Amino acid sequence: VLIGADACILTFVRDADRRPFRFVVSGHRISGLVTLSDLQRLPVRAALFAAVTHLETVMAEAIRALFKNPDQWLEILTADRRKVVRREISKAKQEDAFVDALLFTRFGEKVAIIRERIHSSAAFESFDTDLGRIRSLRNGLAHASHFAATRDAARDVCQTFRLIERWIDMLTKLQQ
C-alpha cells in the first residue's frame, strides 16, 4: 500500500486496478495518497500518451526490421493512403525535411503493416484485439475525453497500459 514519492507515475498506473490506493511515502513519513481516480489527472494523461508514443516508435522500428524496403510495407496500405504517404514523402524531400517514410503513417496503419508479417505467429494471436484496445486508449488520450472517468474505465486503463508494455517488449524482441 506504499509508493515512493519519487516513483514513476506509471508504476502506480501499472497496477492501480489491483491496488486502487497507495500512500505516498517521502522519507520516513506519509506525504500523500493516490487513488484510482487520480488516473484522470493531466500528468497521468501525459505519461500514458508518452507510453503509447513509445509503442508507436517501437512499431516503426519493427516495421523497419521486418521490411528492408519501404516499398514493401507501402503496398500494404490502401491505394488512397499510399498516394497520401508518397505525396507527403515527396513534399518533405522537396523541402529538405525528409526523415523517414514511416512518420507519415497512422497508428492503425502501422498495426496493419505489422499484422501482415506476423499473422501466422501464435505469439501474436491477440495482436489485433490488444492493439485495438491500445488505439482506443490513445484516441481517448489524444482527444481529451474522460478516458478514466468511471471505476471500470480506470481499471481498463491499467489493463491497457500493461498491454502497451507487453507489446513494446514483444515487438522489441521481434527485431532481434
Accessible surface in RSA format (square Angstrom, percent):
REM  Atomic radii and reference values for relative SASA: ProtOr
REM  Chains: A
REM  Algorithm: Lee & Richards
REM  Probe-radius: 1.40
REM  Slices: 20
REM RES _ NUM      All-atoms   Total-Side   Main-Chain    Non-polar    All polar
REM                ABS   REL    ABS   REL    ABS   REL    ABS   REL    ABS   REL
RES VAL A   1   103.00  67.8  76.09  68.9  26.91  64.8  76.09  66.1  26.91  73.0
RES LEU A   2   105.41  58.7  86.58  61.9  18.83  47.3  86.67  60.9  18.73  50.4
RES ILE A   3    18.13  10.3  12.69   9.5   5.44  13.1  18.13  13.1   0.00   0.0
RES GLY A   4    33.46  41.3   0.00   N/A  33.46  41.3  19.57  53.7  13.89  31.1
RES ALA A   5    59.69  54.9  27.80  42.9  31.89  72.5  29.91  42.1  29.78  78.9
RES ASP A   6   139.98  98.1 104.12 103.6  35.86  84.8  49.77 117.1  90.22  90.0
RES ALA A   7    40.00  36.8  12.72  19.6  27.28  62.1  22.55  31.8  17.46  46.2
RES CYS A   8    76.24  57.7  59.05  65.9  17.20  40.4  38.58  97.7  37.66  40.6
RES ILE A   9    63.92  36.4  53.80  40.1  10.12  24.4  59.58  42.9   4.34  11.8
RES LEU A  10    29.40  16.4  29.40  21.0   0.00   0.0  29.40  20.6   0.00   0.0
RES THR A  11    50.79  36.1  48.55  49.2   2.24   5.3  34.65  46.5  16.14  24.4
RES PHE A  12    10.21   5.1  10.21   6.3   0.00   0.0  10.21   6.2   0.00   0.0
RES VAL A  13     0.00   0.0   0.00   0.0   0.00   0.0   0.00   0.0   0.00   0.0
RES ARG A  14    89.23  37.5  89.23  45.5   0.00   0.0  38.62  52.8  50.62  30.7
RES ASP A  15    22.52  15.8  22.52  22.4   0.00   0.0   5.80  13.7  16.71  16.7
RES ALA A  16     0.11   0.1   0.00   0.0   0.11   0.3   0.11   0.2   0.00   0.0
RES ASP A  17    24.43  17.1   8.25   8.2  16.18  38.3   2.42   5.7  22.01  21.9
RES ARG A  18   155.89  65.5 124.41  63.4  31.48  74.9  57.33  78.4  98.56  59.7
RES ARG A  19   120.80  50.7 117.32  59.8   3.48   8.3  22.16  30.3  98.64  59.8
RES PRO A  20    51.25  37.3  49.59  45.2   1.66   6.0  49.59  40.9   1.66  10.3
RES PHE A  21    85.44  42.7  84.36  52.3   1.08   2.8  84.36  51.1   1.08   3.1
RES ARG A  22    11.41   4.8  11.41   5.8   0.00   0.0   0.05   0.1  11.37   6.9
RES PHE A  23    70.75  35.4  70.75  43.8   0.00   0.0  70.75  42.9   0.00   0.0
RES VAL A  24    24.95  16.4  24.95  22.6   0.00   0.0  24.95  21.7   0.00   0.0
RES VAL A  25    38.16  25.1  33.47  30.3   4.69  11.3  33.47  29.1   4.69  12.7
RES SER A  26    45.28  38.3  39.57  52.8   5.71  13.2   7.87  16.8  37.41  52.4
RES GLY A  27    68.59  84.6   0.00   N/A  68.59  84.6  39.53 108.5  29.06  65.1
RES HIS A  28   194.46 106.3 155.03 107.8  39.44 100.9 111.22 114.6  83.24  96.9
RES ARG A  29   163.65  68.7 157.05  80.1   6.60  15.7  66.00  90.2  97.65  59.2
RES ILE A  30    99.84  56.8  75.86  56.5  23.98  57.8  75.86  54.6  23.98  65.1
RES SER A  31    57.90  48.9  19.92  26.6  37.98  87.5  21.88  46.6  36.02  50.5
RES GLY A  32    30.29  37.4   0.00   N/A  30.29  37.4  28.99  79.6   1.30   2.9
RES LEU A  33    94.79  52.8  68.97  49.3  25.83  64.9  68.97  48.4  25.83  69.5
RES VAL A  34    38.04  25.0  38.04  34.4   0.00   0.0  38.04  33.1   0.00   0.0
RES THR A  35    40.89  29.1  40.89  41.5   0.00   0.0  35.97  48.3   4.92   7.4
RES LEU A  36    10.33   5.8  10.11   7.2   0.22   0.6  10.11   7.1   0.22   0.6
RES SER A  37    70.13  59.3  58.62  78.2  11.51  26.5  42.79  91.1  27.35  38.3
RES ASP A  38    24.14  16.9  23.71  23.6   0.43   1.0   9.01  21.2  15.13  15.1
RES LEU A  39     0.18   0.1   0.18   0.1   0.00   0.0   0.18   0.1   0.00   0.0
RES GLN A  40    74.43  41.6  57.69  42.2  16.75  39.9  19.36  41.2  55.07  41.8
RES ARG A  41   151.93  63.8 145.41  74.1   6.52  15.5  43.97  60.1 107.96  65.4
RES LEU A  42   130.38  72.6 122.93  87.9   7.45  18.7 124.29  87.3   6.09  16.4
RES PRO A  43    83.74  61.0  73.49  67.0  10.25  37.3  80.40  66.4   3.34  20.8
RES VAL A  44     6.30   4.1   6.30   5.7   0.00   0.0   6.30   5.5   0.00   0.0
RES ARG A  45    43.08  18.1  43.08  22.0   0.00   0.0  19.52  26.7  23.56  14.3
RES ALA A  46    61.84  56.9  49.01  75.6  12.83  29.2  56.84  80.0   5.00  13.3
RES ALA A  47    18.69  17.2  10.69  16.5   8.00  18.2  18.18  25.6   0.51   1.4
RES LEU A  48     0.00   0.0   0.00   0.0   0.00   0.0   0.00   0.0   0.00   0.0
RES PHE A  49    72.01  36.0  72.01  44.6   0.00   0.0  72.01  43.7   0.00   0.0
RES ALA A  50    60.29  55.4  49.55  76.5  10.75  24.4  55.48  78.1   4.81  12.8
RES ALA A  51    10.59   9.7   4.72   7.3   5.87  13.3  10.18  14.3   0.42   1.1
RES VAL A  52     1.54   1.0   1.54   1.4   0.00   0.0   1.54   1.3   0.00   0.0
RES THR A  53    66.28  47.1  65.21  66.1   1.07   2.5  58.68  78.8   7.60  11.5
RES HIS A  54    92.72  50.7  87.68  60.9   5.05  12.9  59.00  60.8  33.72  39.2
RES LEU A  55     0.00   0.0   0.00   0.0   0.00   0.0   0.00   0.0   0.00   0.0
RES GLU A  56    36.65  21.0  36.37  27.5   0.28   0.7  10.89  21.1  25.76  21.0
RES THR A  57    67.94  48.3  63.10  64.0   4.84  11.5  48.29  64.9  19.66  29.7
RES VAL A  58     7.06   4.6   7.06   6.4   0.00   0.0   7.06   6.1   0.00   0.0
RES MET A  59     0.00   0.0   0.00   0.0   0.00   0.0   0.00   0.0   0.00   0.0
RES ALA A  60     8.70   8.0   8.70  13.4   0.00   0.0   8.70  12.3   0.00   0.0
RES GLU A  61    71.67  41.1  67.89  51.4   3.79   9.0  20.26  39.2  51.41  42.0
RES ALA A  62     0.08   0.1   0.00   0.0   0.08   0.2   0.08   0.1   0.00   0.0
RES ILE A  63     0.00   0.0   0.00   0.0   0.00   0.0   0.00   0.0   0.00   0.0
RES ARG A  64   105.79  44.4  96.18  49.0   9.61  22.9  63.47  86.7  42.32  25.7
RES ALA A  65    35.51  32.6  18.52  28.6  16.99  38.6  23.76  33.5  11.75  31.1
RES LEU A  66    37.48  20.9  26.46  18.9  11.02  27.7  29.22  20.5   8.26  22.2
RES PHE A  67     8.85   4.4   3.80   2.4   5.06  13.2   4.10   2.5   4.75  13.6
RES LYS A  68   171.32  83.6 140.33  86.1  30.99  73.8 110.52  99.5  60.80  64.8
RES ASN A  69    70.21  48.4  68.56  66.3   1.65   4.0  18.59  44.7  51.62  49.9
RES PRO A  70    66.77  48.7  66.38  60.5   0.39   1.4  66.77  55.1   0.00   0.0
RES ASP A  71    75.57  52.9  74.93  74.6   0.64   1.5  20.70  48.7  54.87  54.7
RES GLN A  72    81.72  45.7  70.22  51.3  11.50  27.4  28.23  60.1  53.49  40.6
RES TRP A  73     6.11   2.5   6.11   3.0   0.00   0.0   0.84   0.4   5.27   8.6
RES LEU A  74     5.84   3.3   5.84   4.2   0.00   0.0   5.84   4.1   0.00   0.0
RES GLU A  75   103.75  59.6  85.64  64.8  18.11  43.1  43.95  85.0  59.80  48.8
RES ILE A  76    49.54  28.2  22.03  16.4  27.51  66.3  27.86  20.1  21.68  58.8
RES LEU A  77    10.68   5.9   2.82   2.0   7.86  19.8   6.50   4.6   4.18  11.2
RES THR A  78    91.12  64.8  81.14  82.3   9.98  23.8  86.43 116.1   4.69   7.1
RES ALA A  79    55.79  51.3  48.59  75.0   7.19  16.4  48.79  68.7   7.00  18.5
RES ASP A  80   103.62  72.6 100.81 100.3   2.82   6.7  30.48  71.7  73.15  72.9
RES ARG A  81    36.72  15.4  36.72  18.7   0.00   0.0  24.56  33.6  12.16   7.4
RES ARG A  82    44.45  18.7  44.45  22.7   0.00   0.0   1.92   2.6  42.53  25.8
RES LYS A  83   134.31  65.5 127.43  78.2   6.89  16.4  80.76  72.7  53.56  57.0
RES VAL A  84    45.93  30.2  45.93  41.6   0.00   0.0  45.93  39.9   0.00   0.0
RES VAL A  85     0.00   0.0   0.00   0.0   0.00   0.0   0.00   0.0   0.00   0.0
RES ARG A  86    99.08  41.6  94.97  48.4   4.11   9.8  48.40  66.1  50.69  30.7
RES ARG A  87   143.26  60.1 136.20  69.4   7.05  16.8  68.97  94.3  74.29  45.0
RES GLU A  88    59.69  34.3  58.96  44.6   0.73   1.7  12.43  24.0  47.26  38.6
RES ILE A  89    20.51  11.7  20.51  15.3   0.00   0.0  20.51  14.8   0.00   0.0
RES SER A  90    52.62  44.5  47.84  63.8   4.77  11.0  28.64  61.0  23.98  33.6
RES LYS A  91   110.43  53.9 108.45  66.5   1.98   4.7  57.82  52.0  52.61  56.0
RES ALA A  92    10.67   9.8   7.59  11.7   3.08   7.0  10.49  14.8   0.18   0.5
RES LYS A  93   122.82  59.9 103.16  63.3  19.66  46.8  55.27  49.8  67.55  72.0
RES GLN A  94   149.19  83.4 110.00  80.4  39.19  93.3  44.57  94.9 104.61  79.3
RES GLU A  95   112.89  64.8  85.40  64.6  27.49  65.4  42.41  82.0  70.48  57.5
RES ASP A  96   137.12  96.1 112.64 112.1  24.48  57.9  31.90  75.1 105.22 104.9
RES ALA A  97    61.59  56.6  39.46  60.9  22.13  50.3  49.23  69.3  12.36  32.7
RES PHE A  98    73.71  36.9  46.98  29.1  26.73  69.5  47.08  28.5  26.63  76.2
RES VAL A  99   117.73  77.5  88.77  80.4  28.95  69.8  92.84  80.7  24.89  67.5
RES ASP A 100    28.87  20.2  26.68  26.6   2.18   5.2  13.07  30.8  15.79  15.8
RES ALA A 101     7.64   7.0   6.81  10.5   0.83   1.9   6.81   9.6   0.83   2.2
RES LEU A 102     2.71   1.5   2.22   1.6   0.49   1.2   2.54   1.8   0.17   0.5
RES LEU A 103   117.69  65.5  90.55  64.8  27.14  68.2  92.87  65.2  24.81  66.8
RES PHE A 104    52.98  26.5  39.69  24.6  13.29  34.6  46.09  27.9   6.90  19.7
RES THR A 105    10.72   7.6   0.00   0.0  10.72  25.5   0.36   0.5  10.36  15.7
RES ARG A 106   142.09  59.7 136.57  69.6   5.52  13.2  49.62  67.8  92.47  56.0
RES PHE A 107     9.68   4.8   5.67   3.5   4.01  10.4   5.67   3.4   4.01  11.5
RES GLY A 108    15.70  19.4   0.00   N/A  15.70  19.4   9.08  24.9   6.62  14.8
RES GLU A 109    21.32  12.2  19.54  14.8   1.78   4.2  19.61  37.9   1.72   1.4
RES LYS A 110    10.99   5.4  10.99   6.7   0.00   0.0   5.59   5.0   5.40   5.8
RES VAL A 111    11.88   7.8  11.88  10.8   0.00   0.0  11.88  10.3   0.00   0.0
RES ALA A 112    28.39  26.1  26.66  41.1   1.73   3.9  26.66  37.5   1.73   4.6
RES ILE A 113     0.00   0.0   0.00   0.0   0.00   0.0   0.00   0.0   0.00   0.0
RES ILE A 114     0.00   0.0   0.00   0.0   0.00   0.0   0.00   0.0   0.00   0.0
RES ARG A 115    91.98  38.6  91.98  46.9   0.00   0.0  32.71  44.7  59.26  35.9
RES GLU A 116    93.02  53.4  84.77  64.1   8.25  19.6  13.77  26.6  79.25  64.7
RES ARG A 117   106.89  44.9  81.54  41.6  25.35  60.3  22.50  30.7  84.40  51.1
RES ILE A 118    11.03   6.3   8.15   6.1   2.88   7.0  10.65   7.7   0.38   1.0
RES HIS A 119   134.38  73.4 100.84  70.1  33.54  85.8  79.48  81.9  54.90  63.9
RES SER A 120   101.63  85.9  66.19  88.3  35.44  81.6  43.47  92.6  58.16  81.5
RES SER A 121    44.21  37.4  31.37  41.9  12.84  29.6  27.01  57.5  17.20  24.1
RES ALA A 122    83.37  76.7  63.05  97.3  20.32  46.2  69.18  97.4  14.19  37.6
RES ALA A 123    55.35  50.9  37.55  57.9  17.80  40.5  50.10  70.6   5.24  13.9
RES PHE A 124    19.58   9.8  12.45   7.7   7.13  18.5  12.48   7.6   7.10  20.3
RES GLU A 125   153.97  88.4 120.51  91.2  33.45  79.6  51.90 100.4 102.07  83.3
RES SER A 126    39.13  33.1  34.52  46.1   4.61  10.6  34.39  73.2   4.74   6.6
RES PHE A 127     3.45   1.7   3.45   2.1   0.00   0.0   3.45   2.1   0.00   0.0
RES ASP A 128    72.83  51.0  62.30  62.0  10.53  24.9  32.60  76.7  40.24  40.1
RES THR A 129    95.37  67.8  84.03  85.2  11.34  27.0  59.13  79.4  36.24  54.8
RES ASP A 130    11.73   8.2  11.73  11.7   0.00   0.0   0.00   0.0  11.73  11.7
RES LEU A 131     1.66   0.9   0.94   0.7   0.72   1.8   1.66   1.2   0.00   0.0
RES GLY A 132    37.75  46.6   0.00   N/A  37.75  46.6  30.93  84.9   6.82  15.3
RES ARG A 133    81.74  34.3  74.07  37.8   7.67  18.3  39.78  54.4  41.96  25.4
RES ILE A 134     0.00   0.0   0.00   0.0   0.00   0.0   0.00   0.0   0.00   0.0
RES ARG A 135   111.54  46.8 111.54  56.9   0.00   0.0  18.29  25.0  93.25  56.5
RES SER A 136    74.55  63.0  62.44  83.3  12.10  27.9  29.37  62.5  45.18  63.3
RES LEU A 137    14.36   8.0   7.68   5.5   6.67  16.8  13.72   9.6   0.64   1.7
RES ARG A 138    61.05  25.6  61.05  31.1   0.00   0.0   0.96   1.3  60.09  36.4
RES ASN A 139    56.03  38.6  55.12  53.3   0.91   2.2  16.48  39.7  39.55  38.2
RES GLY A 140    13.41  16.5   0.00   N/A  13.41  16.5  12.61  34.6   0.80   1.8
RES LEU A 141     7.41   4.1   0.03   0.0   7.38  18.6   0.03   0.0   7.38  19.9
RES ALA A 142    46.87  43.1  12.07  18.6  34.80  79.2  18.75  26.4  28.12  74.5
RES HIS A 143   133.69  73.1 108.88  75.7  24.81  63.5  79.40  81.8  54.29  63.2
RES ALA A 144    77.55  71.3  58.16  89.8  19.38  44.1  58.37  82.2  19.18  50.8
RES SER A 145    48.58  41.0  40.78  54.4   7.80  18.0  43.71  93.1   4.87   6.8
RES HIS A 146   146.61  80.1 126.71  88.1  19.90  50.9  86.12  88.8  60.49  70.4
RES PHE A 147    22.14  11.1   5.01   3.1  17.12  44.6  13.22   8.0   8.92  25.5
RES ALA A 148     1.72   1.6   0.00   0.0   1.72   3.9   0.00   0.0   1.72   4.6
RES ALA A 149    53.43  49.1  29.01  44.8  24.42  55.5  29.06  40.9  24.37  64.6
RES THR A 150    83.84  59.6  75.80  76.8   8.04  19.2  77.04 103.5   6.80  10.3
RES ARG A 151   143.62  60.3 129.64  66.1  13.97  33.3  43.09  58.9 100.53  60.9
RES ASP A 152   105.97  74.2  99.02  98.6   6.95  16.4  33.48  78.8  72.49  72.3
RES ALA A 153    32.17  29.6  24.14  37.3   8.03  18.3  30.63  43.1   1.54   4.1
RES ALA A 154     2.03   1.9   2.03   3.1   0.00   0.0   2.03   2.9   0.00   0.0
RES ARG A 155    85.63  36.0  85.63  43.7   0.00   0.0  24.00  32.8  61.64  37.4
RES ASP A 156    64.05  44.9  62.88  62.6   1.17   2.8  16.92  39.8  47.13  47.0
RES VAL A 157     4.57   3.0   3.90   3.5   0.68   1.6   4.57   4.0   0.00   0.0
RES CYS A 158     0.00   0.0   0.00   0.0   0.00   0.0   0.00   0.0   0.00   0.0
RES GLN A 159    73.29  41.0  70.78  51.7   2.51   6.0  14.89  31.7  58.40  44.3
RES THR A 160     1.51   1.1   1.51   1.5   0.00   0.0   0.20   0.3   1.31   2.0
RES PHE A 161     4.21   2.1   4.21   2.6   0.00   0.0   4.21   2.6   0.00   0.0
RES ARG A 162    53.30  22.4  48.36  24.7   4.94  11.8  31.52  43.1  21.78  13.2
RES LEU A 163    27.40  15.3  27.28  19.5   0.12   0.3  27.40  19.2   0.00   0.0
RES ILE A 164     0.25   0.1   0.25   0.2   0.00   0.0   0.25   0.2   0.00   0.0
RES GLU A 165    55.80  32.0  48.91  37.0   6.89  16.4  29.24  56.6  26.56  21.7
RES ARG A 166    94.36  39.6  86.17  43.9   8.20  19.5  47.22  64.5  47.15  28.6
RES TRP A 167     0.00   0.0   0.00   0.0   0.00   0.0   0.00   0.0   0.00   0.0
RES ILE A 168    28.06  16.0  28.06  20.9   0.00   0.0  28.06  20.2   0.00   0.0
RES ASP A 169    67.11  47.0  63.25  63.0   3.86   9.1  21.35  50.2  45.76  45.6
RES MET A 170    37.17  19.2  34.37  22.7   2.79   6.7   8.81   7.5  28.36  37.6
RES LEU A 171     0.00   0.0   0.00   0.0   0.00   0.0   0.00   0.0   0.00   0.0
RES THR A 172    53.47  38.0  53.20  53.9   0.28   0.7  47.39  63.7   6.08   9.2
RES LYS A 173   124.12  60.6 113.05  69.4  11.07  26.4  68.89  62.0  55.23  58.8
RES LEU A 174    52.34  29.2  28.77  20.6  23.58  59.3  36.37  25.5  15.98  43.0
RES GLN A 175    56.17  31.4  29.66  21.7  26.51  63.1  10.52  22.4  45.65  34.6
RES GLN A 176   168.93  94.5 103.72  75.8  65.20 155.2  74.95 159.5  93.98  71.3
END  Absolute sums over single chains surface
CHAIN  1 A    10030.1       8301.3       1728.8       5530.1       4500.0
END  Absolute sums over all chains
TOTAL         10030.1       8301.3       1728.8       5530.1       4500.0
